[in-house]
């Protein structure tokens, strides 16, 4: 289906995932040309997401804009149809909406727009989105200055909640950027590490595969001791990252490690995108908690960052540990647009009834 525009850009709606895969090369070029685009908007990330998480019954709904035969605009979205009255029909950006315990938590999702074409793209995107036949649209962890929010913020019944992500410019960052107490803590850590056979190192390429089980074990042990499931609880999570690393030939991720006496004490897992290292996941040995291995590895990694920016991604607005690293705070937003309230109300009442039923069953 084609959509006209007042300029030379021709838009068409893509509803077949197989067709979306045929755009991979053009999509990659568009992604590279958009200076604001992150790894989470790349075809490598989102097509891998489709391969791992796509469910039968979901409906692709993506808008592609062409100028003189070249892809200039891409808005990857899809629809999760409701199941009778128990679940509303929801529109999501491609890369979000999978089950919570399996999710890869894609952040910074956004439309891709060639610089200079924002005005016509935003106008067409707004018209296209209003025709989306859903009960609501949900979008989390978006940039407040991104293309998506620039479009949705002008639409009716769009509600939002602000947030913050944290980023360090490693090229201008020094230890003096830290607060006095953090600097003193780092000196104590260094003194302890000097007395032991310790080593910091980067891990690139295929060597990441051999360390993935270590990362998983350390992460799961830490979080399950706190009564949490942990990110690696579902096999889909590891399958996604294994597939992603294969698709990118291990060039879009890396790890940093802290070893003591030859044993891994802490691992950070990163995604690499243009000038940015995204801190994505981590694990550390609880037996070395007094050494603060997480803090130590972050400080070493920021100082030795092979790219310009060290992005901690989304964090709490108040009281986040990420603030201690002298980060720049970037405005983020979570938003949703309600189209039809009745399905949402019925879904809410159904969940409440299920909850009451489970509570009464425990009393028997």
Number of C-alpha atoms within 10 A of each C-alpha: 8 12 15 12 14 9 10 12 21 19 24 15 18 20 16 12 16 9 10 17 13 10 13 15 11 14 24 15 15 22 24 18 15 16 13 18 21 22 23 19 26 21 22 20 22 21 21 21 23 15 13 16 20 18 11 7 10 13 17 22 21 20 23 24 27 15 13 9 9 13 22 26 28 25 23 23 22 23 22 20 17 17 10 11 16 15 19 23 19 23 28 21 24 26 25 23 21 18 9 11 14 18 19 21 17 21 21 24 26 25 24 30 26 18 13 8 13 16 11 14 25 20 13 19 23 17 13 15 18 13 8 16 15 20 20 22 23 18 23 22 24 25 24 19 13 18 21 21 21 15 19 22 16 11 15 11 13 16 14 17 11 14 21 22 25 23 24 21 18 20 15 10 16 14 15 10 14 18 13 11 10 16 16 12 15 19 13 12 17 14 11 12 16 10 8 10 11 17 15 16 15 16 17 15 15 14 12 20 14 9 15 16 13 17 24 20 14 19 22 21 17 16 14 12 11 10 8 12 14 18 21 19 15 14 10 17 18 18 14 21 18 16 18 20 23 15 16 12 12 20 15 21 23 22 24 22 27 22 17 15 10 10 13 20 25 28 31 22 20 21 21 19 19 15 12 22 27 21 21 17 16 20 24 27 19 17 8 13 11 8 18 16 22 20 19 19 21 22 17 15 22 23 16 14 19 16 16 16 21 26 23 21 19 22 18 13 15 9 9 12 10 22 20 15 23 18 20 14 18 15 17 24 21 17 18 19 21 16 19 14 11 12 19 20 15 16 18 15 14 15 14 12 12 11 12 11 11 11 11 10 9 7 6 5
